[in-house]
Amino acid sequence: MAVRRRIDPTAGRAAVEEWMRGVGDRTVVATAVRYLLEQLATDHEGNAVEVRVPPFGATQAVPGPRHTRGTPPNVVEMDPETWLCLATGSLSWADALAAARVAASGTRADLSPYLPLPWS
């Protein structure tokens, strides 16, 4: 089942590029975060891991067992800045974990094989 995009890819790429140039406007950050979450879900379809980036969004991705009720067994949560850095490749998964910038729980909560994302 294909992921339904809510963020226009052209607008999403533009927001990521603006963020990379240092534009920190809340709307730009929100659009970039949501676009890259959608990219993760599109590139790595599945429901095994829930990726949360409050307050802007969350998605389920990565093939594997699907959870149906309650808290998912594999959850990754981080702030928007960390997500954008990971997704664009300016921060490695290992460095984010070492700096406690990511909360990851569950046996499938390692996103290092999926990051950075091909977003452009």
Biopython code that builds the backbone (N, CA, C, O; Angstrom):
import numpy as np
from Bio.PDB.StructureBuilder import StructureBuilder

atoms = [
    (1, "MET", "N", (0.839, -1.183, 0.000)),
    (1, "MET", "CA", (0.000, 0.000, 0.000)),
    (1, "MET", "C", (0.882, 1.245, 0.000)),
    (1, "MET", "O", (1.733, 1.403, 0.876)),
    (2, "ALA", "N", (0.691, 2.095, -0.944)),
    (2, "ALA", "CA", (1.498, 3.303, -1.064)),
    (2, "ALA", "C", (1.109, 4.334, -0.005)),
    (2, "ALA", "O", (-0.056, 4.450, 0.375)),
    (3, "VAL", "N", (2.094, 5.065, 0.451)),
    (3, "VAL", "CA", (1.871, 6.122, 1.434)),
    (3, "VAL", "C", (1.234, 7.312, 0.725)),
    (3, "VAL", "O", (1.682, 7.734, -0.341)),
    (4, "ARG", "N", (0.188, 7.838, 1.335)),
    (4, "ARG", "CA", (-0.475, 9.015, 0.776)),
    (4, "ARG", "C", (0.275, 10.262, 1.220)),
    (4, "ARG", "O", (0.407, 10.525, 2.415)),
    (5, "ARG", "N", (0.756, 11.013, 0.268)),
    (5, "ARG", "CA", (1.505, 12.233, 0.577)),
    (5, "ARG", "C", (0.551, 13.386, 0.857)),
    (5, "ARG", "O", (-0.424, 13.600, 0.136)),
    (6, "ARG", "N", (0.853, 14.115, 1.909)),
    (6, "ARG", "CA", (0.098, 15.327, 2.228)),
    (6, "ARG", "C", (0.895, 16.562, 1.869)),
    (6, "ARG", "O", (0.329, 17.622, 1.599)),
    (7, "ILE", "N", (2.200, 16.424, 1.865)),
    (7, "ILE", "CA", (3.082, 17.537, 1.523)),
    (7, "ILE", "C", (3.470, 17.387, 0.054)),
    (7, "ILE", "O", (3.978, 16.345, -0.360)),
    (8, "ASP", "N", (3.228, 18.428, -0.721)),
    (8, "ASP", "CA", (3.638, 18.425, -2.116)),
    (8, "ASP", "C", (5.157, 18.259, -2.160)),
    (8, "ASP", "O", (5.869, 19.002, -1.484)),
    (9, "PRO", "N", (5.673, 17.297, -2.945)),
    (9, "PRO", "CA", (7.119, 17.074, -2.977)),
    (9, "PRO", "C", (7.938, 18.313, -3.338)),
    (9, "PRO", "O", (9.022, 18.509, -2.790)),
    (10, "THR", "N", (7.449, 19.136, -4.233)),
    (10, "THR", "CA", (8.178, 20.355, -4.595)),
    (10, "THR", "C", (8.261, 21.302, -3.398)),
    (10, "THR", "O", (9.320, 21.864, -3.117)),
    (11, "ALA", "N", (7.156, 21.474, -2.704)),
    (11, "ALA", "CA", (7.142, 22.327, -1.511)),
    (11, "ALA", "C", (7.998, 21.724, -0.406)),
    (11, "ALA", "O", (8.688, 22.448, 0.311)),
    (12, "GLY", "N", (7.956, 20.416, -0.266)),
    (12, "GLY", "CA", (8.755, 19.740, 0.754)),
    (12, "GLY", "C", (10.240, 19.901, 0.517)),
    (12, "GLY", "O", (10.988, 20.228, 1.439)),
    (13, "ARG", "N", (10.678, 19.673, -0.722)),
    (13, "ARG", "CA", (12.096, 19.847, -1.050)),
    (13, "ARG", "C", (12.528, 21.296, -0.836)),
    (13, "ARG", "O", (13.620, 21.552, -0.328)),
    (14, "ALA", "N", (11.678, 22.235, -1.220)),
    (14, "ALA", "CA", (11.997, 23.659, -1.024)),
    (14, "ALA", "C", (12.150, 23.978, 0.460)),
    (14, "ALA", "O", (13.045, 24.733, 0.841)),
    (15, "ALA", "N", (11.291, 23.416, 1.295)),
    (15, "ALA", "CA", (11.374, 23.666, 2.741)),
    (15, "ALA", "C", (12.663, 23.088, 3.314)),
    (15, "ALA", "O", (13.310, 23.728, 4.143)),
    (16, "VAL", "N", (13.043, 21.895, 2.884)),
    (16, "VAL", "CA", (14.295, 21.304, 3.364)),
    (16, "VAL", "C", (15.475, 22.178, 2.941)),
    (16, "VAL", "O", (16.378, 22.436, 3.738)),
    (17, "GLU", "N", (15.467, 22.626, 1.705)),
    (17, "GLU", "CA", (16.550, 23.490, 1.225)),
    (17, "GLU", "C", (16.608, 24.799, 2.005)),
    (17, "GLU", "O", (17.696, 25.275, 2.330)),
    (18, "GLU", "N", (15.455, 25.385, 2.308)),
    (18, "GLU", "CA", (15.429, 26.623, 3.103)),
    (18, "GLU", "C", (15.999, 26.372, 4.490)),
    (18, "GLU", "O", (16.809, 27.156, 4.985)),
    (19, "TRP", "N", (15.575, 25.271, 5.121)),
    (19, "TRP", "CA", (16.081, 24.931, 6.451)),
    (19, "TRP", "C", (17.596, 24.755, 6.410)),
    (19, "TRP", "O", (18.298, 25.199, 7.319)),
    (20, "MET", "N", (18.098, 24.112, 5.366)),
    (20, "MET", "CA", (19.545, 23.892, 5.249)),
    (20, "MET", "C", (20.304, 25.213, 5.088)),
    (20, "MET", "O", (21.477, 25.305, 5.450)),
    (21, "ARG", "N", (19.638, 26.225, 4.550)),
    (21, "ARG", "CA", (20.251, 27.552, 4.425)),
    (21, "ARG", "C", (20.106, 28.377, 5.699)),
    (21, "ARG", "O", (20.566, 29.517, 5.751)),
    (22, "GLY", "N", (19.475, 27.815, 6.724)),
    (22, "GLY", "CA", (19.369, 28.511, 7.996)),
    (22, "GLY", "C", (18.071, 29.249, 8.235)),
    (22, "GLY", "O", (17.960, 30.015, 9.192)),
    (23, "VAL", "N", (17.083, 29.029, 7.375)),
    (23, "VAL", "CA", (15.776, 29.647, 7.593)),
    (23, "VAL", "C", (15.061, 28.818, 8.655)),
    (23, "VAL", "O", (14.713, 27.662, 8.415)),
    (24, "GLY", "N", (14.842, 29.412, 9.834)),
    (24, "GLY", "CA", (14.272, 28.663, 10.941)),
    (24, "GLY", "C", (12.802, 28.932, 11.188)),
    (24, "GLY", "O", (12.290, 28.580, 12.251)),
    (25, "ASP", "N", (12.121, 29.530, 10.263)),
    (25, "ASP", "CA", (10.700, 29.820, 10.375)),
    (25, "ASP", "C", (9.928, 28.537, 10.730)),
    (25, "ASP", "O", (10.194, 27.476, 10.165)),
    (26, "ARG", "N", (8.989, 28.636, 11.649)),
    (26, "ARG", "CA", (8.223, 27.462, 12.112)),
    (26, "ARG", "C", (7.511, 26.749, 10.966)),
    (26, "ARG", "O", (7.462, 25.519, 10.950)),
    (27, "THR", "N", (6.963, 27.487, 10.015)),
    (27, "THR", "CA", (6.267, 26.874, 8.890)),
    (27, "THR", "C", (7.235, 26.089, 8.018)),
    (27, "THR", "O", (6.911, 24.992, 7.563)),
    (28, "VAL", "N", (8.399, 26.633, 7.786)),
    (28, "VAL", "CA", (9.423, 25.938, 6.989)),
    (28, "VAL", "C", (9.846, 24.650, 7.690)),
    (28, "VAL", "O", (9.917, 23.594, 7.062)),
    (29, "VAL", "N", (10.125, 24.733, 8.984)),
    (29, "VAL", "CA", (10.547, 23.560, 9.740)),
    (29, "VAL", "C", (9.445, 22.499, 9.743)),
    (29, "VAL", "O", (9.724, 21.318, 9.535)),
    (30, "ALA", "N", (8.209, 22.907, 9.975)),
    (30, "ALA", "CA", (7.090, 21.961, 9.992)),
    (30, "ALA", "C", (6.946, 21.260, 8.646)),
    (30, "ALA", "O", (6.770, 20.042, 8.597)),
    (31, "THR", "N", (7.017, 22.007, 7.570)),
    (31, "THR", "CA", (6.887, 21.409, 6.239)),
    (31, "THR", "C", (8.040, 20.462, 5.956)),
    (31, "THR", "O", (7.825, 19.365, 5.440)),
    (32, "ALA", "N", (9.257, 20.865, 6.285)),
    (32, "ALA", "CA", (10.428, 20.010, 6.057)),
    (32, "ALA", "C", (10.337, 18.722, 6.867)),
    (32, "ALA", "O", (10.620, 17.644, 6.344)),
    (33, "VAL", "N", (9.949, 18.816, 8.128)),
    (33, "VAL", "CA", (9.815, 17.635, 8.985)),
    (33, "VAL", "C", (8.778, 16.681, 8.405)),
    (33, "VAL", "O", (9.041, 15.487, 8.255)),
    (34, "ARG", "N", (7.617, 17.200, 8.083)),
    (34, "ARG", "CA", (6.537, 16.349, 7.567)),
    (34, "ARG", "C", (6.909, 15.720, 6.230)),
    (34, "ARG", "O", (6.625, 14.547, 5.992)),
    (35, "TYR", "N", (7.536, 16.491, 5.370)),
    (35, "TYR", "CA", (7.963, 15.965, 4.072)),
    (35, "TYR", "C", (8.949, 14.802, 4.263)),
    (35, "TYR", "O", (8.814, 13.764, 3.614)),
    (36, "LEU", "N", (9.932, 14.971, 5.147)),
    (36, "LEU", "CA", (10.924, 13.917, 5.350)),
    (36, "LEU", "C", (10.348, 12.710, 6.076)),
    (36, "LEU", "O", (10.793, 11.587, 5.835)),
    (37, "LEU", "N", (9.375, 12.906, 6.956)),
    (37, "LEU", "CA", (8.674, 11.759, 7.544)),
    (37, "LEU", "C", (7.933, 10.977, 6.463)),
    (37, "LEU", "O", (7.960, 9.746, 6.449)),
    (38, "GLU", "N", (7.277, 11.693, 5.564)),
    (38, "GLU", "CA", (6.586, 11.028, 4.458)),
    (38, "GLU", "C", (7.582, 10.302, 3.561)),
    (38, "GLU", "O", (7.289, 9.218, 3.058)),
    (39, "GLN", "N", (8.745, 10.888, 3.361)),
    (39, "GLN", "CA", (9.773, 10.247, 2.534)),
    (39, "GLN", "C", (10.237, 8.939, 3.175)),
    (39, "GLN", "O", (10.406, 7.933, 2.485)),
    (40, "LEU", "N", (10.439, 8.951, 4.483)),
    (40, "LEU", "CA", (10.816, 7.730, 5.197)),
    (40, "LEU", "C", (9.753, 6.655, 5.007)),
    (40, "LEU", "O", (10.073, 5.508, 4.694)),
    (41, "ALA", "N", (8.492, 7.025, 5.197)),
    (41, "ALA", "CA", (7.394, 6.060, 5.076)),
    (41, "ALA", "C", (7.239, 5.552, 3.642)),
    (41, "ALA", "O", (6.851, 4.402, 3.433)),
    (42, "THR", "N", (7.534, 6.388, 2.665)),
    (42, "THR", "CA", (7.441, 5.990, 1.260)),
    (42, "THR", "C", (8.585, 5.051, 0.886)),
    (42, "THR", "O", (8.373, 4.033, 0.227)),
    (43, "ASP", "N", (9.787, 5.400, 1.308)),
    (43, "ASP", "CA", (10.962, 4.605, 0.950)),
    (43, "ASP", "C", (11.050, 3.290, 1.716)),
    (43, "ASP", "O", (11.618, 2.317, 1.220)),
    (44, "HIS", "N", (10.491, 3.259, 2.924)),
    (44, "HIS", "CA", (10.618, 2.088, 3.793)),
    (44, "HIS", "C", (9.250, 1.736, 4.372)),
    (44, "HIS", "O", (9.030, 1.801, 5.581)),
    (45, "GLU", "N", (8.340, 1.363, 3.476)),
    (45, "GLU", "CA", (6.964, 1.080, 3.878)),
    (45, "GLU", "C", (6.908, -0.016, 4.920)),
    (45, "GLU", "O", (7.647, -0.999, 4.856)),
    (46, "GLY", "N", (6.028, 0.167, 5.870)),
    (46, "GLY", "CA", (5.821, -0.811, 6.925)),
    (46, "GLY", "C", (5.237, -0.148, 8.151)),
    (46, "GLY", "O", (4.983, 1.056, 8.171)),
    (47, "ASN", "N", (5.032, -0.947, 9.158)),
    (47, "ASN", "CA", (4.426, -0.454, 10.396)),
    (47, "ASN", "C", (5.179, -0.924, 11.627)),
    (47, "ASN", "O", (4.625, -0.913, 12.727)),
    (48, "ALA", "N", (6.425, -1.334, 11.467)),
    (48, "ALA", "CA", (7.167, -1.897, 12.593)),
    (48, "ALA", "C", (7.717, -0.834, 13.543)),
    (48, "ALA", "O", (7.918, -1.113, 14.725)),
    (49, "VAL", "N", (7.963, 0.375, 13.047)),
    (49, "VAL", "CA", (8.555, 1.429, 13.869)),
    (49, "VAL", "C", (7.721, 2.696, 13.743)),
    (49, "VAL", "O", (7.361, 3.115, 12.643)),
    (50, "GLU", "N", (7.425, 3.291, 14.878)),
    (50, "GLU", "CA", (6.764, 4.587, 14.863)),
    (50, "GLU", "C", (7.816, 5.651, 15.124)),
    (50, "GLU", "O", (8.526, 5.607, 16.129)),
    (51, "VAL", "N", (7.909, 6.610, 14.205)),
    (51, "VAL", "CA", (8.869, 7.706, 14.335)),
    (51, "VAL", "C", (8.071, 8.954, 14.680)),
    (51, "VAL", "O", (7.180, 9.366, 13.938)),
    (52, "ARG", "N", (8.407, 9.549, 15.822)),
    (52, "ARG", "CA", (7.685, 10.722, 16.318)),
    (52, "ARG", "C", (8.607, 11.934, 16.356)),
    (52, "ARG", "O", (9.728, 11.872, 16.860)),
    (53, "VAL", "N", (8.103, 13.039, 15.808)),
    (53, "VAL", "CA", (8.840, 14.303, 15.824)),
    (53, "VAL", "C", (7.867, 15.389, 16.283)),
    (53, "VAL", "O", (7.347, 16.156, 15.472)),
    (54, "PRO", "N", (7.628, 15.442, 17.603)),
    (54, "PRO", "CA", (6.684, 16.440, 18.098)),
    (54, "PRO", "C", (7.245, 17.845, 17.975)),
    (54, "PRO", "O", (8.453, 18.029, 18.126)),
    (55, "PRO", "N", (6.431, 18.820, 17.712)),
    (55, "PRO", "CA", (4.977, 18.778, 17.604)),
    (55, "PRO", "C", (4.480, 18.625, 16.164)),
    (55, "PRO", "O", (3.292, 18.810, 15.900)),
    (56, "PHE", "N", (5.374, 18.291, 15.234)),
    (56, "PHE", "CA", (5.008, 18.368, 13.826)),
    (56, "PHE", "C", (4.488, 17.098, 13.185)),
    (56, "PHE", "O", (3.748, 17.180, 12.204)),
    (57, "GLY", "N", (4.839, 15.932, 13.691)),
    (57, "GLY", "CA", (4.320, 14.752, 13.024)),
    (57, "GLY", "C", (4.871, 13.448, 13.548)),
    (57, "GLY", "O", (5.752, 13.406, 14.407)),
    (58, "ALA", "N", (4.319, 12.388, 12.996)),
    (58, "ALA", "CA", (4.737, 11.023, 13.299)),
    (58, "ALA", "C", (4.373, 10.168, 12.104)),
    (58, "ALA", "O", (3.463, 10.488, 11.340)),
    (59, "THR", "N", (5.099, 9.078, 11.958)),
    (59, "THR", "CA", (4.788, 8.142, 10.885)),
    (59, "THR", "C", (5.165, 6.749, 11.325)),
    (59, "THR", "O", (5.929, 6.561, 12.271)),
    (60, "GLN", "N", (4.622, 5.784, 10.629)),
    (60, "GLN", "CA", (5.029, 4.400, 10.820)),
    (60, "GLN", "C", (5.756, 3.963, 9.563)),
    (60, "GLN", "O", (5.332, 4.252, 8.444)),
    (61, "ALA", "N", (6.858, 3.261, 9.768)),
    (61, "ALA", "CA", (7.686, 2.839, 8.650)),
    (61, "ALA", "C", (8.413, 1.552, 9.028)),
    (61, "ALA", "O", (8.261, 1.051, 10.142)),
    (62, "VAL", "N", (9.175, 1.039, 8.130)),
    (62, "VAL", "CA", (10.048, -0.125, 8.268)),
    (62, "VAL", "C", (9.224, -1.421, 8.257)),
    (62, "VAL", "O", (8.307, -1.594, 9.060)),
    (63, "PRO", "N", (9.563, -2.309, 7.348)),
    (63, "PRO", "CA", (8.860, -3.596, 7.286)),
    (63, "PRO", "C", (9.040, -4.393, 8.568)),
    (63, "PRO", "O", (10.076, -4.308, 9.228)),
    (64, "GLY", "N", (8.040, -5.153, 8.902)),
    (64, "GLY", "CA", (8.097, -6.006, 10.089)),
    (64, "GLY", "C", (6.733, -6.137, 10.708)),
    (64, "GLY", "O", (5.733, -5.710, 10.130)),
    (65, "PRO", "N", (6.690, -6.728, 11.884)),
    (65, "PRO", "CA", (5.397, -6.944, 12.544)),
    (65, "PRO", "C", (4.665, -5.636, 12.802)),
    (65, "PRO", "O", (5.265, -4.634, 13.190)),
    (66, "ARG", "N", (3.384, -5.667, 12.582)),
    (66, "ARG", "CA", (2.536, -4.495, 12.781)),
    (66, "ARG", "C", (1.918, -4.559, 14.177)),
    (66, "ARG", "O", (1.471, -5.617, 14.620)),
    (67, "HIS", "N", (1.897, -3.426, 14.856)),
    (67, "HIS", "CA", (1.189, -3.375, 16.128)),
    (67, "HIS", "C", (-0.219, -2.851, 15.861)),
    (67, "HIS", "O", (-0.434, -2.079, 14.926)),
    (68, "THR", "N", (-1.175, -3.272, 16.684)),
    (68, "THR", "CA", (-2.552, -2.857, 16.430)),
    (68, "THR", "C", (-3.179, -2.084, 17.577)),
    (68, "THR", "O", (-4.142, -1.347, 17.366)),
    (69, "ARG", "N", (-2.655, -2.234, 18.780)),
    (69, "ARG", "CA", (-3.266, -1.532, 19.914)),
    (69, "ARG", "C", (-2.196, -1.063, 20.887)),
    (69, "ARG", "O", (-1.150, -1.693, 21.041)),
    (70, "GLY", "N", (-2.482, 0.050, 21.537)),
    (70, "GLY", "CA", (-1.590, 0.539, 22.578)),
    (70, "GLY", "C", (-0.306, 1.135, 22.027)),
    (70, "GLY", "O", (-0.214, 1.483, 20.850)),
    (71, "THR", "N", (0.675, 1.243, 22.899)),
    (71, "THR", "CA", (1.966, 1.811, 22.523)),
    (71, "THR", "C", (2.709, 0.834, 21.625)),
    (71, "THR", "O", (2.811, -0.349, 21.950)),
    (72, "PRO", "N", (3.228, 1.311, 20.509)),
    (72, "PRO", "CA", (3.974, 0.427, 19.619)),
    (72, "PRO", "C", (5.234, -0.105, 20.309)),
    (72, "PRO", "O", (5.803, 0.579, 21.160)),
    (73, "PRO", "N", (5.673, -1.310, 19.956)),
    (73, "PRO", "CA", (6.862, -1.874, 20.588)),
    (73, "PRO", "C", (8.170, -1.205, 20.148)),
    (73, "PRO", "O", (9.178, -1.301, 20.848)),
    (74, "ASN", "N", (8.158, -0.539, 19.011)),
    (74, "ASN", "CA", (9.356, 0.113, 18.487)),
    (74, "ASN", "C", (9.040, 1.579, 18.225)),
    (74, "ASN", "O", (8.307, 1.915, 17.295)),
    (75, "VAL", "N", (9.599, 2.431, 19.051)),
    (75, "VAL", "CA", (9.310, 3.869, 18.955)),
    (75, "VAL", "C", (10.621, 4.643, 18.926)),
    (75, "VAL", "O", (11.546, 4.372, 19.692)),
    (76, "VAL", "N", (10.674, 5.609, 18.023)),
    (76, "VAL", "CA", (11.806, 6.527, 17.944)),
    (76, "VAL", "C", (11.226, 7.927, 18.047)),
    (76, "VAL", "O", (10.300, 8.279, 17.316)),
    (77, "GLU", "N", (11.775, 8.729, 18.959)),
    (77, "GLU", "CA", (11.276, 10.087, 19.135)),
    (77, "GLU", "C", (12.442, 11.050, 19.240)),
    (77, "GLU", "O", (13.469, 10.749, 19.849)),
    (78, "MET", "N", (12.262, 12.224, 18.631)),
    (78, "MET", "CA", (13.296, 13.246, 18.659)),
    (78, "MET", "C", (12.686, 14.597, 18.353)),
    (78, "MET", "O", (11.538, 14.687, 17.919)),
    (79, "ASP", "N", (13.462, 15.651, 18.581)),
    (79, "ASP", "CA", (13.008, 17.002, 18.269)),
    (79, "ASP", "C", (13.170, 17.255, 16.770)),
    (79, "ASP", "O", (13.892, 16.524, 16.091)),
    (80, "PRO", "N", (12.502, 18.285, 16.252)),
    (80, "PRO", "CA", (12.559, 18.566, 14.813)),
    (80, "PRO", "C", (13.977, 18.787, 14.275)),
    (80, "PRO", "O", (14.313, 18.281, 13.205)),
    (81, "GLU", "N", (14.797, 19.524, 14.994)),
    (81, "GLU", "CA", (16.164, 19.792, 14.541)),
    (81, "GLU", "C", (16.945, 18.488, 14.360)),
    (81, "GLU", "O", (17.633, 18.306, 13.356)),
    (82, "THR", "N", (16.837, 17.591, 15.326)),
    (82, "THR", "CA", (17.540, 16.311, 15.235)),
    (82, "THR", "C", (17.043, 15.509, 14.046)),
    (82, "THR", "O", (17.846, 14.943, 13.303)),
    (83, "TRP", "N", (15.714, 15.452, 13.851)),
    (83, "TRP", "CA", (15.167, 14.700, 12.718)),
    (83, "TRP", "C", (15.684, 15.256, 11.391)),
    (83, "TRP", "O", (16.093, 14.494, 10.515)),
    (84, "LEU", "N", (15.667, 16.565, 11.244)),
    (84, "LEU", "CA", (16.131, 17.165, 9.997)),
    (84, "LEU", "C", (17.614, 16.882, 9.773)),
    (84, "LEU", "O", (18.028, 16.605, 8.647)),
    (85, "CYS", "N", (18.402, 16.949, 10.814)),
    (85, "CYS", "CA", (19.829, 16.650, 10.694)),
    (85, "CYS", "C", (20.065, 15.184, 10.317)),
    (85, "CYS", "O", (20.895, 14.891, 9.457)),
    (86, "LEU", "N", (19.346, 14.276, 10.951)),
    (86, "LEU", "CA", (19.482, 12.852, 10.623)),
    (86, "LEU", "C", (19.028, 12.560, 9.198)),
    (86, "LEU", "O", (19.715, 11.867, 8.447)),
    (87, "ALA", "N", (17.876, 13.089, 8.837)),
    (87, "ALA", "CA", (17.285, 12.787, 7.533)),
    (87, "ALA", "C", (18.110, 13.343, 6.380)),
    (87, "ALA", "O", (18.120, 12.769, 5.291)),
    (88, "THR", "N", (18.802, 14.455, 6.610)),
    (88, "THR", "CA", (19.598, 15.064, 5.546)),
    (88, "THR", "C", (21.065, 14.637, 5.581)),
    (88, "THR", "O", (21.829, 14.959, 4.671)),
    (89, "GLY", "N", (21.453, 13.918, 6.620)),
    (89, "GLY", "CA", (22.811, 13.397, 6.689)),
    (89, "GLY", "C", (23.826, 14.276, 7.389)),
    (89, "GLY", "O", (25.017, 13.969, 7.355)),
    (90, "SER", "N", (23.403, 15.352, 8.019)),
    (90, "SER", "CA", (24.365, 16.197, 8.727)),
    (90, "SER", "C", (24.627, 15.714, 10.155)),
    (90, "SER", "O", (25.451, 16.291, 10.865)),
    (91, "LEU", "N", (23.933, 14.664, 10.570)),
    (91, "LEU", "CA", (24.130, 14.040, 11.877)),
    (91, "LEU", "C", (23.963, 12.536, 11.696)),
    (91, "LEU", "O", (23.013, 12.086, 11.055)),
    (92, "SER", "N", (24.872, 11.770, 12.253)),
    (92, "SER", "CA", (24.758, 10.312, 12.147)),
    (92, "SER", "C", (23.869, 9.773, 13.269)),
    (92, "SER", "O", (23.712, 10.400, 14.317)),
    (93, "TRP", "N", (23.300, 8.611, 13.025)),
    (93, "TRP", "CA", (22.467, 7.943, 14.021)),
    (93, "TRP", "C", (23.278, 7.695, 15.292)),
    (93, "TRP", "O", (22.797, 7.957, 16.394)),
    (94, "ALA", "N", (24.499, 7.195, 15.147)),
    (94, "ALA", "CA", (25.347, 6.891, 16.306)),
    (94, "ALA", "C", (25.627, 8.154, 17.130)),
    (94, "ALA", "O", (25.577, 8.119, 18.360)),
    (95, "ASP", "N", (25.919, 9.259, 16.455)),
    (95, "ASP", "CA", (26.187, 10.508, 17.173)),
    (95, "ASP", "C", (24.937, 11.031, 17.869)),
    (95, "ASP", "O", (25.016, 11.553, 18.981)),
    (96, "ALA", "N", (23.787, 10.893, 17.220)),
    (96, "ALA", "CA", (22.526, 11.339, 17.836)),
    (96, "ALA", "C", (22.229, 10.527, 19.091)),
    (96, "ALA", "O", (21.811, 11.083, 20.107)),
    (97, "LEU", "N", (22.442, 9.218, 19.026)),
    (97, "LEU", "CA", (22.225, 8.375, 20.213)),
    (97, "LEU", "C", (23.220, 8.728, 21.317)),
    (97, "LEU", "O", (22.839, 8.860, 22.480)),
    (98, "ALA", "N", (24.485, 8.879, 20.955)),
    (98, "ALA", "CA", (25.521, 9.186, 21.946)),
    (98, "ALA", "C", (25.252, 10.506, 22.659)),
    (98, "ALA", "O", (25.577, 10.659, 23.836)),
    (99, "ALA", "N", (24.664, 11.449, 21.950)),
    (99, "ALA", "CA", (24.362, 12.764, 22.525)),
    (99, "ALA", "C", (22.981, 12.812, 23.164)),
    (99, "ALA", "O", (22.534, 13.873, 23.600)),
    (100, "ALA", "N", (22.304, 11.670, 23.223)),
    (100, "ALA", "CA", (20.956, 11.569, 23.800)),
    (100, "ALA", "C", (19.961, 12.498, 23.105)),
    (100, "ALA", "O", (19.062, 13.043, 23.745)),
    (101, "ARG", "N", (20.125, 12.673, 21.803)),
    (101, "ARG", "CA", (19.197, 13.506, 21.031)),
    (101, "ARG", "C", (18.034, 12.692, 20.491)),
    (101, "ARG", "O", (17.074, 13.244, 19.953)),
    (102, "VAL", "N", (18.126, 11.360, 20.639)),
    (102, "VAL", "CA", (17.091, 10.447, 20.153)),
    (102, "VAL", "C", (16.711, 9.509, 21.284)),
    (102, "VAL", "O", (17.571, 8.990, 21.997)),
    (103, "ALA", "N", (15.405, 9.298, 21.439)),
    (103, "ALA", "CA", (14.913, 8.258, 22.345)),
    (103, "ALA", "C", (14.425, 7.121, 21.466)),
    (103, "ALA", "O", (13.487, 7.290, 20.686)),
    (104, "ALA", "N", (15.060, 5.965, 21.592)),
    (104, "ALA", "CA", (14.709, 4.821, 20.746)),
    (104, "ALA", "C", (14.500, 3.599, 21.621)),
    (104, "ALA", "O", (15.370, 3.227, 22.408)),
    (105, "SER", "N", (13.328, 2.975, 21.475)),
    (105, "SER", "CA", (13.057, 1.772, 22.248)),
    (105, "SER", "C", (12.498, 0.698, 21.323)),
    (105, "SER", "O", (11.734, 0.982, 20.400)),
    (106, "GLY", "N", (12.892, -0.521, 21.589)),
    (106, "GLY", "CA", (12.431, -1.653, 20.793)),
    (106, "GLY", "C", (13.559, -2.230, 19.958)),
    (106, "GLY", "O", (14.542, -1.550, 19.663)),
    (107, "THR", "N", (13.408, -3.480, 19.584)),
    (107, "THR", "CA", (14.461, -4.191, 18.859)),
    (107, "THR", "C", (14.627, -3.700, 17.426)),
    (107, "THR", "O", (15.675, -3.930, 16.823)),
    (108, "ARG", "N", (13.631, -3.035, 16.869)),
    (108, "ARG", "CA", (13.719, -2.538, 15.492)),
    (108, "ARG", "C", (13.868, -1.020, 15.427)),
    (108, "ARG", "O", (13.709, -0.429, 14.358)),
    (109, "ALA", "N", (14.168, -0.392, 16.542)),
    (109, "ALA", "CA", (14.188, 1.072, 16.613)),
    (109, "ALA", "C", (15.500, 1.694, 16.144)),
    (109, "ALA", "O", (15.759, 2.861, 16.437)),
    (110, "ASP", "N", (16.324, 0.954, 15.431)),
    (110, "ASP", "CA", (17.565, 1.483, 14.874)),
    (110, "ASP", "C", (17.289, 1.960, 13.455)),
    (110, "ASP", "O", (17.045, 1.146, 12.564)),
    (111, "LEU", "N", (17.326, 3.267, 13.237)),
    (111, "LEU", "CA", (17.049, 3.815, 11.911)),
    (111, "LEU", "C", (18.305, 4.008, 11.070)),
    (111, "LEU", "O", (18.215, 4.509, 9.949)),
    (112, "SER", "N", (19.460, 3.629, 11.575)),
    (112, "SER", "CA", (20.703, 3.866, 10.833)),
    (112, "SER", "C", (20.706, 3.253, 9.426)),
    (112, "SER", "O", (21.305, 3.845, 8.528)),
    (113, "PRO", "N", (20.067, 2.091, 9.186)),
    (113, "PRO", "CA", (20.088, 1.582, 7.812)),
    (113, "PRO", "C", (19.249, 2.416, 6.827)),
    (113, "PRO", "O", (19.374, 2.251, 5.614)),
    (114, "TYR", "N", (18.412, 3.295, 7.341)),
    (114, "TYR", "CA", (17.467, 4.038, 6.506)),
    (114, "TYR", "C", (17.808, 5.515, 6.332)),
    (114, "TYR", "O", (17.168, 6.223, 5.555)),
    (115, "LEU", "N", (18.818, 5.969, 7.060)),
    (115, "LEU", "CA", (19.174, 7.383, 7.045)),
    (115, "LEU", "C", (20.586, 7.584, 6.531)),
    (115, "LEU", "O", (21.429, 6.714, 6.749)),
    (116, "PRO", "N", (20.889, 8.681, 5.862)),
    (116, "PRO", "CA", (20.002, 9.774, 5.491)),
    (116, "PRO", "C", (19.049, 9.363, 4.368)),
    (116, "PRO", "O", (19.230, 8.339, 3.709)),
    (117, "LEU", "N", (18.043, 10.190, 4.180)),
    (117, "LEU", "CA", (17.024, 9.931, 3.152)),
    (117, "LEU", "C", (17.394, 10.580, 1.830)),
    (117, "LEU", "O", (18.013, 11.644, 1.808)),
    (118, "PRO", "N", (17.017, 9.946, 0.731)),
    (118, "PRO", "CA", (17.162, 10.613, -0.584)),
    (118, "PRO", "C", (15.969, 11.543, -0.776)),
    (118, "PRO", "O", (14.900, 11.094, -1.189)),
    (119, "TRP", "N", (16.130, 12.796, -0.492)),
    (119, "TRP", "CA", (14.981, 13.717, -0.461)),
    (119, "TRP", "C", (14.953, 14.694, -1.625)),
    (119, "TRP", "O", (13.904, 15.280, -1.897)),
    (120, "SER", "N", (16.063, 14.892, -2.321)),
    (120, "SER", "CA", (16.080, 15.912, -3.363)),
    (120, "SER", "C", (15.763, 15.360, -4.734)),
    (120, "SER", "O", (15.742, 16.109, -5.711)),
]
sb = StructureBuilder()
sb.init_structure("model")
sb.init_model(0)
sb.init_chain("A")
sb.init_seg("    ")
for serial, (resi, resn, name, xyz) in enumerate(atoms, 1):
    if name == "N":
        sb.init_residue(resn, " ", resi, " ")
    sb.init_atom(name, np.array(xyz, "f"), 0.0, 1.0, " ", f" {name:<3s}", serial, name[0])
structure = sb.get_structure()
